[in-house]
Amino acid sequence: MEGVATWIKSTGFHRFMIENSWPFPAAETLHFMGLTLLFGALLAVDMRGLGFVRAIPLQAVHKLVPVALGAFAVNLLTGIAFLFADPDRYFINIAFQLKMALIVLAGFNALAFEVFVFRPLSAGANVSESMAAKLTSGASIVIWALVIIAGRAIPYVEY
């Protein structure tokens, strides 16, 4: 990762992030707003997947997934901005590494939800109360809560 960190520090975007006082706090604000929107949208979908608020069909609440994806895109871009501001701090940070691993795990879990719950549901199968819906929804809540905790720990972990 040293080579990647060296390359990042040679870019104009790195200089922009460290030579100006406003980009990092602006990115933090957008990151927090994106995280709030992402977690809120996923929480609505996952709570329904767990069997709560049965009056709302799972297909209806699934329409929040594009909102979550848009919020994730905001967080991805602002996260890249953080990385460009201080690559040496992030690459060696165990909380950052854990957060990235959890985000990958969340992606696989979301894929499992789409394949084993939403696609069969769209095809007419009655899977909204299935074990797959409950497992992927429960795992999603736990994983994203851990992502938030790991992200919050990044400034306090030195290695």
C-alpha positions as CSV (number, residue, x, y, z in Angstrom):
1,M,0.0,0.0,0.0
2,E,3.0,2.3,0.3
3,G,3.1,2.7,-3.4
4,V,-0.5,3.7,-3.6
5,A,-0.1,6.1,-0.7
6,T,2.9,7.7,-2.4
7,W,0.9,8.0,-5.7
8,I,-2.0,9.6,-3.8
9,K,0.3,12.1,-2.1
10,S,1.6,13.2,-5.6
11,T,-1.9,14.1,-6.9
12,G,-3.5,17.5,-7.2
13,F,-6.5,16.2,-5.3
14,H,-4.3,15.4,-2.3
15,R,-2.9,18.9,-2.4
16,F,-6.4,20.3,-2.7
17,M,-7.6,18.4,0.4
18,I,-4.6,19.4,2.6
19,E,-4.1,23.0,1.4
20,N,-7.6,24.1,1.9
21,S,-9.5,24.3,5.2
22,W,-13.0,23.5,4.0
23,P,-13.0,20.3,1.9
24,F,-12.4,17.9,4.7
25,P,-15.2,19.2,7.0
26,A,-17.5,19.5,3.9
27,A,-16.8,15.9,3.1
28,E,-17.4,14.9,6.7
29,T,-20.8,16.6,6.6
30,L,-21.8,14.9,3.4
31,H,-20.5,11.6,4.6
32,F,-22.6,11.9,7.8
33,M,-25.7,12.9,5.8
34,G,-25.1,10.0,3.3
35,L,-24.6,7.5,6.2
36,T,-27.8,8.7,7.8
37,L,-29.8,8.3,4.6
38,L,-28.1,4.9,3.8
39,F,-28.7,3.4,7.2
40,G,-32.3,4.8,7.4
41,A,-33.3,3.3,4.1
42,L,-31.6,0.0,4.8
43,L,-33.2,-0.1,8.3
44,A,-36.7,0.3,6.8
45,V,-36.0,-2.5,4.3
46,D,-34.4,-4.8,6.9
47,M,-37.0,-4.3,9.5
48,R,-39.6,-5.3,7.0
49,G,-37.4,-8.3,6.0
50,L,-37.4,-9.3,9.7
51,G,-41.2,-9.3,9.7
52,F,-42.0,-6.0,11.3
53,V,-44.6,-3.6,9.7
54,R,-46.2,-6.4,7.8
55,A,-48.8,-3.9,6.5
56,I,-46.2,-2.6,4.1
57,P,-45.3,-5.1,1.3
58,L,-41.6,-6.0,1.0
59,Q,-41.8,-5.0,-2.6
60,A,-42.9,-1.5,-1.7
61,V,-40.2,-1.0,0.9
62,H,-37.6,-2.4,-1.5
63,K,-38.1,0.8,-3.5
64,L,-35.9,2.5,-0.9
65,V,-32.9,0.5,-2.2
66,P,-32.0,3.1,-4.9
67,V,-32.0,5.7,-2.2
68,A,-29.6,3.6,-0.2
69,L,-27.4,3.1,-3.3
70,G,-27.3,6.8,-3.9
71,A,-26.3,7.5,-0.3
72,F,-23.7,4.8,-0.6
73,A,-22.3,6.6,-3.7
74,V,-22.0,9.8,-1.7
75,N,-20.2,8.0,1.1
76,L,-17.9,6.3,-1.4
77,L,-16.9,9.6,-2.9
78,T,-16.4,11.4,0.4
79,G,-14.5,8.4,1.8
80,I,-12.2,8.6,-1.2
81,A,-11.7,12.3,-0.3
82,F,-10.7,11.4,3.3
83,L,-8.3,8.8,1.9
84,F,-6.7,11.3,-0.4
85,A,-6.3,13.8,2.5
86,D,-4.2,11.4,4.6
87,P,-3.5,8.0,3.0
88,D,-0.7,7.1,5.5
89,R,-3.2,7.3,8.4
90,Y,-6.0,5.3,6.7
91,F,-4.0,2.4,5.1
92,I,-2.4,1.3,8.4
93,N,-5.5,1.9,10.5
94,I,-7.1,-1.3,11.7
95,A,-10.5,0.3,12.2
96,F,-10.4,1.5,8.6
97,Q,-9.4,-1.9,7.4
98,L,-12.2,-3.5,9.5
99,K,-14.7,-1.0,8.1
100,M,-13.7,-1.8,4.5
101,A,-14.0,-5.6,5.1
102,L,-17.4,-5.1,6.7
103,I,-18.6,-3.0,3.7
104,V,-17.5,-5.8,1.3
105,L,-19.4,-8.3,3.6
106,A,-22.4,-6.0,3.5
107,G,-22.2,-6.0,-0.3
108,F,-22.3,-9.8,-0.4
109,N,-25.2,-9.8,2.0
110,A,-27.1,-7.4,-0.1
111,L,-26.4,-9.6,-3.1
112,A,-27.8,-12.6,-1.2
113,F,-30.9,-10.6,-0.3
114,E,-31.5,-9.7,-4.0
115,V,-30.9,-13.2,-5.2
116,F,-32.6,-15.3,-2.5
117,V,-35.4,-12.9,-1.4
118,F,-36.2,-10.1,-3.8
119,R,-35.9,-11.9,-7.2
120,P,-38.1,-14.8,-6.0
121,L,-40.5,-12.3,-4.5
122,S,-40.7,-10.5,-7.8
123,A,-41.4,-13.8,-9.6
124,G,-44.4,-14.4,-7.3
125,A,-42.8,-16.6,-4.6
126,N,-43.9,-16.0,-1.0
127,V,-40.5,-15.3,0.5
128,S,-41.2,-12.1,2.4
129,E,-41.4,-14.1,5.7
130,S,-38.7,-16.6,4.7
131,M,-35.6,-17.5,6.7
132,A,-33.5,-16.0,3.9
133,A,-35.3,-12.7,4.4
134,K,-34.8,-12.8,8.1
135,L,-31.1,-13.8,8.0
136,T,-30.1,-11.3,5.3
137,S,-32.0,-8.5,7.0
138,G,-30.7,-9.2,10.4
139,A,-27.2,-9.6,9.1
140,S,-27.5,-6.3,7.3
141,I,-28.5,-4.4,10.4
142,V,-25.6,-5.9,12.4
143,I,-23.0,-5.4,9.6
144,W,-24.0,-1.7,9.0
145,A,-24.0,-1.0,12.7
146,L,-20.5,-2.4,12.9
147,V,-19.5,-0.3,9.9
148,I,-20.6,2.8,11.7
149,I,-18.8,1.8,14.9
150,A,-15.6,1.0,13.0
151,G,-15.8,4.3,11.0
152,R,-16.3,6.2,14.2
153,A,-13.2,4.5,15.7
154,I,-10.9,5.5,12.9
155,P,-9.7,8.8,14.4
156,Y,-9.0,7.1,17.7
157,V,-6.9,4.1,16.4
158,E,-3.3,4.7,15.6
159,Y,-2.5,1.4,14.0
